[in-house]
Amino acid sequence: MSDETMADAPVPAGRTRRMPRRSWRMAAGAAVTALALLTTAAGVSVAAERDERGKPERASAAALGSGFREGRVGVDGGYLHYVKGGTGAPLVLLHGWPQTWWSWHTVMPELAKTRTVIALDLPGLGSSSIPSGGYDKKTTAKRINQAVRALGYTKVDLLTHDSGSLIAYPYAVQFPEQVGRIAVIEAPLSGFGLEDFYGVSWHFLFNASPAPIPETIMDNDDVSTYLGMLFNNSHRPDLIDKDTYYRAYSDPARRTAGYNYYRAFDTDIADNRASAAAGKVSTPILAMGAQYVFGPAVAASYRNVGTDVREVVAPASGHFVPEENPQFLLDCVKLFFGPAGGVPSRPELANCAP
């Protein structure tokens, strides 16, 4: 039945008419003016087919070059999928919602020239298994740490974006001797500013709604409409590999896992405030906001929980910095995670220095 036919159909007594899907899409598109925040298995290389534009049909380690491989590593509640490459000290990459490890694909080959890069799919997302619970960031940090340890690393640096950044602080709190430096991109911390932005974009409270509200409203046909709305409102949507993320969230179970990270926000607020009350972390924190989204608000948030916070604003970028301005991100994090004595090449990189 078409939307027009549904609109004209009589409604049985005692029931209300459901908004036609097309109307819901139009309303959703008009409503949003801001961005979405936010057993070890051997690595297996997979040949990447490419479309007519030259983009990989499947986001795989092979698409990054011969030096990368992918695999699974066991954690509580299942396993995490990872893509690994390069040589040097380990650098763990944590993506955000609504993306996967592939959000780092533009910067990983360059980072791998000097670091061992490990990009993880968050629990429940991408190609990781879907746990039945534990989507609060404290528990997620424990799972990330289990994966790191299972891969053979005792101390790592963290490069994180969006929801991944919300995991970085609980990781530093719980495992202070196992983390060197952390970089958080485009996500104020729950309990210290993120909640102030709930009214900026309705996706925050929509995703956090109890099941099955978003699950019922959002079906497979709506994925590109909903996620596309978020991506297309960014500064350089043409640089975001949207189709890859549409495919990644075409599974209803993956969408529920994504919602569960938002549903855990109240728990995250309580956990973070309790941790901060016990004292600030000394882990150096690079806090990067995008010019057209959070800007200095990321650093302002993390100053509540850290003693060494470096404020950086990524120029000419919207929320999805790793894809919208990968060169600035590379220039900055190569300094921050690099050897002492690194000299910024231009003023906007001043606070990226180690």
C-alpha positions in Angstrom: 0.0 0.0 0.0 1.4 3.4 -0.9 1.8 6.3 1.5 -1.0 8.1 -0.3 -3.4 5.1 -0.1 -2.6 4.7 3.6 -3.3 8.4 4.2 -6.8 8.0 2.7 -7.7 4.7 4.4 -10.1 4.7 7.3 -8.7 4.3 10.8 -10.4 1.7 13.1 -11.9 3.1 16.3 -9.5 3.3 19.2 -6.4 3.4 17.0 -4.3 6.3 15.8 -3.0 6.7 12.3 0.8 5.9 11.9 2.7 8.6 10.0 3.5 7.4 6.5 7.1 6.5 6.1 7.7 9.1 3.4 6.4 11.8 5.7 8.5 10.6 8.6 11.6 10.7 6.4 10.8 14.3 5.3 10.1 15.3 8.9 13.3 13.7 10.0 15.4 15.4 7.3 13.9 18.8 8.1 14.4 18.4 11.9 18.1 17.8 12.1 20.5 20.7 11.7 23.5 19.1 13.4 25.7 16.0 13.2 25.9 12.8 14.9 28.1 13.2 17.5 28.1 10.3 18.9 39.5 -17.0 21.2 42.1 -15.0 18.9 41.8 -16.0 15.3 44.5 -15.6 12.7 44.4 -12.5 10.5 42.8 -13.2 7.2 43.4 -11.0 4.1 40.5 -10.5 1.7 40.7 -9.3 -1.8 38.7 -6.1 -2.2 36.4 -5.7 -5.2 36.0 -2.2 -6.4 33.1 -0.3 -7.9 33.0 2.0 -10.9 34.4 4.9 -8.8 37.4 2.8 -7.6 36.1 2.5 -4.1 36.3 -0.9 -2.3 33.0 -2.8 -2.4 34.0 -4.4 0.9 35.8 -2.6 3.6 38.7 -5.0 4.2 42.3 -5.1 5.3 43.3 -6.0 1.7 41.9 -2.6 0.6 44.6 -0.9 2.6 47.5 -2.7 1.1 49.6 -5.9 1.6 50.9 -4.8 5.0 47.5 -5.1 6.7 45.6 -8.2 7.9 42.4 -8.8 9.8 41.3 -11.2 12.4 39.2 -11.8 15.6 40.2 -11.8 19.2 38.2 -13.2 22.1 36.7 -10.9 24.8 34.0 -11.3 27.4 30.7 -11.9 25.6 32.2 -12.8 22.2 35.0 -11.4 20.0 36.2 -8.2 18.5 37.2 -7.9 14.8 40.4 -6.0 14.1 42.5 -4.8 11.3 46.3 -4.5 11.9 49.3 -3.3 10.1 52.6 -1.4 10.3 55.5 -1.5 12.7 56.5 0.3 15.9 54.7 1.0 19.1 51.0 0.0 19.2 48.3 2.6 18.4 44.7 1.4 18.9 42.0 3.1 16.9 38.4 3.2 18.1 35.6 4.4 15.8 32.3 6.0 16.5 28.6 5.7 15.5 27.4 5.2 12.9 30.6 3.9 11.5 33.0 1.0 11.7 36.8 0.5 11.8 36.7 1.7 8.1 36.3 5.3 9.2 40.1 5.2 9.7 41.0 3.8 6.3 42.3 7.1 4.9 44.9 7.6 7.7 45.9 4.0 8.5 48.5 3.5 5.8 50.4 6.6 6.7 50.2 5.9 10.5 51.4 2.4 9.8 54.7 3.8 8.6 55.8 4.5 12.1 53.3 2.6 14.4 51.7 -0.7 14.7 48.1 0.3 14.0 45.2 -1.8 15.4 41.7 -0.6 14.3 39.0 -2.4 16.3 35.3 -2.7 15.5 33.5 -1.8 18.7 31.5 -4.6 20.4 28.3 -5.2 18.5 29.3 -3.1 15.5 31.1 -3.8 12.2 32.3 -7.4 12.2 32.5 -7.8 15.9 30.2 -10.2 17.7 27.1 -8.7 19.4 27.1 -9.0 23.2 23.9 -9.3 25.1 24.8 -6.4 27.4 27.6 -4.2 28.7 27.3 -1.2 26.4 28.3 1.2 29.1 31.7 2.7 28.3 33.4 1.3 31.4 32.5 -2.2 30.5 33.4 -1.6 26.8 36.8 -0.3 27.9 37.4 -3.6 29.7 36.6 -5.5 26.6 38.9 -3.3 24.5 41.7 -3.9 27.1 41.1 -7.7 26.9 41.5 -7.5 23.1 44.7 -5.5 23.5 46.2 -7.9 26.0 45.1 -10.9 23.9 46.9 -9.4 20.9 50.1 -9.3 23.0 50.3 -5.6 24.0 50.8 -4.4 27.6 50.8 -0.6 26.8 49.2 1.3 24.0 48.2 4.7 22.8 44.5 5.4 21.9 43.3 7.4 18.9 39.5 7.7 19.1 36.5 9.4 17.5 32.9 10.0 18.6 31.6 7.0 20.7 35.1 5.6 20.7 36.3 8.7 22.5 33.7 8.1 25.2 35.6 4.8 25.9 39.0 6.4 26.1 38.6 8.1 29.5 37.2 5.0 31.3 40.1 3.1 29.7 42.6 5.5 31.2 40.9 5.4 34.6 40.9 1.6 34.8 44.2 0.9 33.1 46.4 3.9 33.8 49.7 1.9 33.6 48.6 0.4 30.3 48.0 3.5 28.3 50.5 6.1 27.2 48.5 8.9 25.5 45.0 9.3 24.2 43.5 11.4 21.5 39.7 12.1 21.6 38.0 13.6 18.5 34.6 15.2 18.4 32.9 14.0 21.6 32.6 15.9 24.8 32.5 13.5 27.7 29.3 12.1 29.2 28.7 13.8 32.6 30.9 16.8 31.6 29.2 18.4 28.6 27.9 15.9 26.1 24.4 16.0 27.7 24.3 19.7 27.0 24.1 18.9 23.3 21.1 16.5 23.4 18.9 19.3 22.2 21.0 20.2 19.3 20.3 17.0 17.4 17.3 14.7 18.1 19.3 11.6 17.2 20.7 11.5 20.7 17.4 10.9 22.5 16.0 9.0 19.6 18.8 6.4 19.7 18.6 6.3 23.5 14.9 5.6 23.5 13.9 2.3 25.1 13.5 -0.7 22.8 11.7 -1.3 20.6 11.0 2.4 19.8 13.8 3.2 17.3 13.9 -0.5 16.2 10.2 -0.2 15.2 10.5 3.2 13.5 13.7 2.5 11.7 13.8 -0.5 9.3 16.2 -1.5 6.6 14.7 0.8 4.0 15.4 3.8 6.3 19.1 3.3 6.9 20.4 5.4 4.1 17.8 8.1 4.9 18.6 8.4 8.6 22.4 7.9 8.4 22.5 9.9 5.2 20.9 12.8 6.9 23.7 12.8 9.5 26.5 12.4 7.0 25.1 14.9 4.5 24.9 17.6 7.1 28.6 17.5 7.6 31.0 19.9 6.1 32.5 17.5 3.4 30.0 14.7 3.0 31.5 13.9 -0.4 34.6 12.6 1.4 32.7 10.2 3.7 32.3 6.6 2.5 28.6 6.6 3.3 27.7 3.4 1.3 30.0 1.3 3.5 28.3 2.5 6.6 24.8 2.0 5.2 25.8 -1.6 4.5 27.3 -2.0 8.0 24.0 -0.9 9.7 21.6 -2.7 7.3 21.4 -5.5 10.0 18.7 -4.7 12.6 20.9 -6.4 15.3 23.7 -4.0 14.5 21.4 -1.0 14.7 20.2 -2.2 18.2 23.8 -2.5 19.3 24.4 1.1 18.2 21.3 2.3 20.1 22.5 0.5 23.2 25.6 2.7 23.4 23.3 5.7 23.6 21.0 3.9 26.1 24.0 3.5 28.4 24.6 7.3 28.6 23.0 7.7 32.1 25.3 4.9 33.4 28.3 6.6 31.7 27.4 9.9 33.4 27.4 8.3 36.8 30.6 6.4 36.2 32.5 9.3 34.9 31.5 11.7 37.6 32.4 9.1 40.3 35.8 8.6 38.6 36.5 12.3 38.4 35.5 12.8 42.0 38.4 10.4 42.9 40.9 12.6 41.0 41.9 13.6 37.6 43.9 11.3 35.3 47.4 12.4 34.4 47.4 10.7 30.9 48.1 13.3 28.2 44.9 14.0 26.3 44.7 15.5 22.8 41.1 16.9 22.7 40.2 17.7 19.1 36.9 19.3 18.0 36.0 20.1 14.4 35.7 23.7 13.3 32.1 23.4 12.3 30.9 21.3 15.2 32.3 21.0 18.7 35.4 23.0 18.3 36.9 24.0 21.8 34.0 22.3 23.6 35.8 18.9 23.5 38.9 20.2 25.4 36.6 22.2 27.8 34.9 18.9 28.7 38.1 16.9 29.3 39.7 19.5 31.5 37.2 18.3 34.1 38.8 14.9 34.2 42.4 15.4 33.1 45.5 17.4 34.2 47.1 17.5 30.8 44.6 18.4 28.1 45.7 19.8 24.7 43.0 21.8 22.9 43.0 21.5 19.1 40.4 22.5 16.5 40.5 20.7 13.2 40.0 23.3 10.4 37.7 22.9 7.4 36.0 19.9 8.9 32.7 18.7 10.2 32.1 15.9 12.6 33.8 13.1 10.7 37.3 14.4 10.9 39.2 11.2 9.9 37.6 11.3 6.5 36.8 15.0 6.1 40.3 16.4 7.0 42.7 13.4 7.2 45.8 15.4 6.4 45.3 17.7 9.4 44.6 14.7 11.6 47.7 12.9 10.4 49.9 16.0 10.9 48.5 16.5 14.4 48.5 12.9 15.8 52.0 12.2 14.3 53.3 15.0 16.4 51.3 14.1 19.5 52.1 10.4 19.4 55.6 11.0 18.1 59.0 11.4 19.8 59.7 14.3 22.2 60.9 17.4 20.5 58.6 17.4 17.5 58.1 20.8 16.1 54.7 22.0 14.7 55.0 23.1 11.1 52.1 25.7 11.3 50.3 27.5 14.1 47.1 25.4 14.2 49.3 22.4 15.1 50.9 24.1 18.1 49.0 22.1 20.7 49.6 18.8 18.9 53.3 18.8 20.0 54.2 16.0 22.4 
